[in-house]
Amino acid sequence: MTRLGAYVAEAFAAIWRNRSRSILTMLGMIIGTSSIIAVLGVSKAASTGITSTLSSFGDQGITIATDPNQDDPRSAAIQYRDVRTISSDVGSMLSYIEPSYLRTYKLRWNGKSTTTSVASASPYSQFTFTMRAGRRMEESDVTAGAHICLITSELAARLFNETSPIGEIIDLGPIRCTVVGEYSEVKSSLFSSIGASDFALIPYTTFHEISPGPVDSLTVYAAPGATVNDVSDAIDGVLRRLHGPHAVYVTQDTTAQIGTFNTVLAVIAVGLSAIGGVSLLVAGIGIMNIMLVSVTERTREIGLRKAIGARRGDVALQFLLEAILLSLIGGGIGMALGFLATLGGYSAIKSVVGEAPIPWLLIMSVAVGFSMVVGCVFGTYPAIRASRMDPIAALRA
């Protein structure tokens, strides 16, 4: 350990003697490491944040809707009564099925009004957002077609200001509803910008009362053991029997879409990290080049060391440690800059998708690991070259 400490001290001294050259050599490591850390940190935080926010909506099941691009979408439109037929024919494959609606209505209360999205729901499909006040939708509300609604805190603030909305009766389109629940705030400007944080929910039976035409889609929850493809094919078969063999329907699986999104984001992160990896490769070549120059400059020193008994391993270790220290110092500075860039990116990510934890342990491991690997790989050849020098020829030089 004493000898290793002496070699480390000598390596630091050699780097400090040629500090201008060393700083220029470390620039590649600084740029490459900081870019990789920033890309990994921001992409992981964004992926985690968006996934957790989407998951807050709960299991949205499988959505089956009429394909609007077919020849006659009107004849293929899904009707409210189709739900009962599907439940009867393929009920063993389903945990739950309900018609889904989404409309824009004007809400009025105490002389105030606002226009927002109103969606249908049931106890099975309503969002899993935290309740700020009141209660969730119950099965009795759906069975009775109750005129009740649940609203988000953003909508409550717009319509009721500081007044508690629970128990208040509002005009919702053509009907009057009692507000029974208020969801907590959705802290995500991404969902605010698309209107996902400003909506109201009413039972789908109540929605059918005020909009008796075709439904927008079917929301289906597969039974345990039933695959999405099997459920989709079975329901398509029933719908084609009801609406004609040429009817076309599209299926969307929210869980699969989230997985696809994360895969795409991961591929983008890998691609951007590969660009940063090119910087590390260039940095490694720079370290090898400067170490070869150092070996040439210190030829007499190497010969003198060997002449007084230094072994090949001692000489190789000295130069290898110098290369590793160059890489680690550059990687350390790059890690600090990458952390700052990640924190800056995190602020933007948090404002868009809400809370998004940064995997600091992964980032630090990547930074230290890359620095060690670059130093070892690109410092090995100069170290071996120095260790193989003939002491007599080195002293003559």
N, C-alpha and C positions, 0 to 999 in steps of 0.2 A: 504493500500500500504506500510505503514511503517513496519507493521508486516511481510508482504511478503518479503520485502527487508531484514529484519533481518533474516528470515529463509534462504533466498538465501545466505546471508553472512555466516551463520552457516554451510550451506551445503558445500560451498567452503572451509571453514576452516577444516571441517571433511575430505574432499577429500585431502586437502594439508597435513594434519597430517599423512595420510596413503598414500602418493603419490606413493610409489613404488607399493603397492598393487593396487592402482587405475589405474596406467599406464598399468599393466598387465591385469587388468579387461577390459580396453578400447581397447586392441589390437584387439579383435574380431570385435568390432564396426569399428575400423579403416580399417581393412582388408575387411570386408563386404561392408562398404559404398564406399570405393575407387574402389572396383571391380565392383560394380553395376554402379557407375557413369561412369567408363571407358567404360564398355560394352555398356551402353545406349548411351553415347556420340559418340563413334566411329561408332556404328551400325547405329544410326540415320543420322550421317554425311555421311556415305558411301551410305546409301539408297537414301538420298536426292541428293547427288552428282551424282550418277550413273543415277538416274531418270532424273535429269535436263540435263545431257549430252546426254542421249538417246532422250530426248524430243527435243534437238536442231536439230535433224534430221527431225523434223516435223512429221506429220501424215503419216506413211508409209503404211497405208491401210492394205489390206488383200493380202497375197501372196498365189497363187495357182500354184503348180508345179507337174510335173509327179513323181510318186512314183518310185524310182530307184530299189526297191526290188520286183517289180512285175515280172511276168513271161516274158513279152515281152515289156519292157519299150520303145523300139524304135518305135513300132507301136502306142504307146499311147502318143508319144511326141507331145507337143503343137506347132502348126504351127502359123506363123504370120497371116495367113488369118482367123484363128479361132476367132480373136478379133472382126472382123466385124460380124461374125455369132452370137457370144455371145451378142454383142451390139444390134443386131436386135431382138434376142429372149427374152432376159431378161433385156433390157435397162431400163425399168421402175424401176428396183431395184438398178440401179447403178448410181452413180454420175459421175464416170469416170473409164475407164479401158484402160490399155496399156500393151504391151509386155515389158518384162524386160530382159536385157542382162548384163552380167558381164564377162569381159575377161581381160587378161593381155597382154598389148601391149608395144612395145618400142616407146618412144617419143624422137624425135630428133629435135634439134634447134641449128643452128650456130656451127656445129661441136660437140656439146654436146649431150649425149643421156642418158636416164634413163628408166628403166622398171617399170611400175606401173599398178595399176588396173584402168580399164576404165569401167564405168557403163552407162547405158542408163537412160534417164530422160525426163521429159516434164515440162511445167510450173506448172502442177498440183502436180507433185511428187518430184520436185527438193528440195534439202535440204534447211532448213530454217536458215542455218548458216548466220552470218552477212557478208555482202559483204565488202571486203577490197577495191576493185577497180572494175570498169567496171559495167556490168549489169547482170541481171538474164536471164535465157532462156525465150523466148517468143513463143507464139503460132505460129507465122509466121515461126520461125525457124523449128518447127516440121512439119508444113504443107509443107514447101519447101524442107525438108530434108537437111537443111543448114549444111555446113561443119564448124561448130563452136564448141567450147568447153569451159567449165569452169573448173578451176583447184583450188586446195587448195594452201594456202600460203606455206605449207611445200614443195609441188611439185614445186612451182614457185622458191623457194629458191634453190632447187637442180638443176633446169634446167636453170634458168635465172640469178642466183646470185642477184646482185643489180639492174639489168635491169627490168623495168616495163614490165610485160608480155602482157598487154592489147594491142591488135592490132597486135601482133606478129603472124606469121604463123609458125606452127610446123608440122612435119611429125608424124602422129599418126597412127601407123600400116600401112595399105595400102593407107591411104588418107592423105591429107593436110588439116589442120584445122586452123581457126583464133581464137585466145584466146580472148573471149569477157568479161570474168569475173574472178575475183580471190576472193576466200572465205577467211575470216579471220582465224587466227590460232586456231586450236583446242587444248586447253591446258589440255590435258589428255594423260598420257603415256599409259593408258589402251587401248585407241583407236589407239594410235600410234603403239603399239606393234602388233595389229592385222591388221594394214594397213588401218584403217578407217580414218586416218588423211592425207593420201597421195593417192589421186585419181584424176581422171578427169571425167567429165560428158559430154556426147554428146546426141543430140536428138535421140530418139529410132528409128525414121525413117532413120536417117543416119546410125545407128548401123545395121539396117536390110540390108542396102546397102552393108556394108562390111562383114556381116555375115548372108547370106540369108537362112541358115538352120533353124531348130527348135529353138524356143525361150527358154530361161532358165526357165521362169515362167511368170505368169500374175500378175500384180499389180492392185488390184481392190479396189475402194472406194464405199462403200455402200451408197445408197440414204437415206435421213432421214426417219426413221421408219422401215427400213429393217435391220434385224438382220444378224449377221455374218453367222449363221447356214443356214438361208434361202438363202442368196446369194451364199454360198458355195454349197449347194445342187442343186440350179438351174444351176449353171455353170458346176458342175459335170455332171448333166444330159445332158447338151448340148455337152460336151466333149465326153461323152460315146456314144452319138448318132453319133458323127463325127468319133470316133476312135475305136469303138467297145464296147460291153457291159462289157468286162473284163478289160477295162482300169481303172487304179487306180490313184487317185490324192490326194495330201496332201495339207492341208490349214494351214497357219500360220497367227495368228493375233498378230501383234507387241504390240499393246496396252495391250492385255490380257497377253502376255508374261512378260511385264514390271510389271503388277500387281502381277503375280505369283512370280516373282523374289522378289518383295518387301515383299510379304507374307512369303516366305521362310526365307528371312533375318530377318523379325520380329520374326518368330518362333525361329530362332537360338538365337537372342538377348534375348528372354524371357527365353530360356533354360539356357543360360549362366548367366542371372540375377538370376535365381532360385538357381544356385550354389552359387552365392554370398549371396542369401537370407539364405542359410544354415549357412553361417558364422555369419549372423546377429542373427539367432536363437541361435547359440552357444553363441554369445556375450550376448544375453539377459539372457540366463541361468546363465552365469558368473556374470552378474550384480545382478540377484536375489540372487545368492549364497553369494556374497560379502555383499549385504545388510542384509541378514539374519545373517551373522557373525557380522556385525556392530550393529544390534539390540541386539544380545547377549552380545556384549562387553559393550554396553551402557545401560544395564538393570537398573542400579542404577540411571543413569541420567534420564531415562524415568520415573521411580518411583518418583523421586524428582520433575520433572516437573508436573506430575499429582497431587502430594501432595500439590503443591502451586497453583493449579487451572487450569492447562492446560487441555483442552478438548481433546476428542479422535481425532477430526478433526485436531486440532493443531499438535498433535504428528504424525498423518498419513501424513499431508501435509509436515512436516519437512523431513521425510524419503523419501517421494515420490519425493520431489524436489531434494534431493540428488541423487536419481536414475536417474532422468531426466537429471540432470547436467552431471553425468557420461556419459550418452548416448549422450548428445549433444556435449560434448567436444570430445569424441571419433568420433562422426559423423562429427564434424567440421574438425578435423585433416584428417579423411578419405576423406572428400570432397576436401580438398586442394590437397591431393595426387592424388585423382581421376581426378581433373582438370589438374594436371601436366601430368598424363598418357593420358588423352584425348587430350591435346595439342600435345603430342608426336605422338599419333596415327593420329591426324588430319594432321600433316605434311606428313605422309606416304599416307594418303587417298587423300590429295590434289595433291600429285605428280602423283597419279594413275588415279583419276577420275576428277580432276579439282576442281573448287570451290565447297566446301561442308559446308554450314553453320551448326554450332553446336547449338542445342537447349538448351542454357544455363539456361533459366528459368525453363524448364522441369527438367533439371538435379538438380538444386538447390532445387526445390520443392520436388523431390524424396528424396534427401539427408536429408533435414530438416524433412520431413514427416516421413521417416523411423526411424530417431533418436528419434523423439518424441514418436512414437508408441511403439518402443522397450522399452524406458524408462518408459512409463506409464504402459504398460502391465506387464513387468517383475518387476517393482518396486512396484506394487500395493499390492501383497501378503505380502512382508516384512513390508510395511507401515501399513497395516491392523493388522498384528500380533503385531507390536509395540503399536498400539493404543488400543488394547484389553488387554494389560497387567494390572494386578491388582497392583495398586500402593504400597500396603503394602507388597505383595510378592516380588515386584521388589526392594523395599528398603531393605528387608531382604537379598536378593541375593547379 
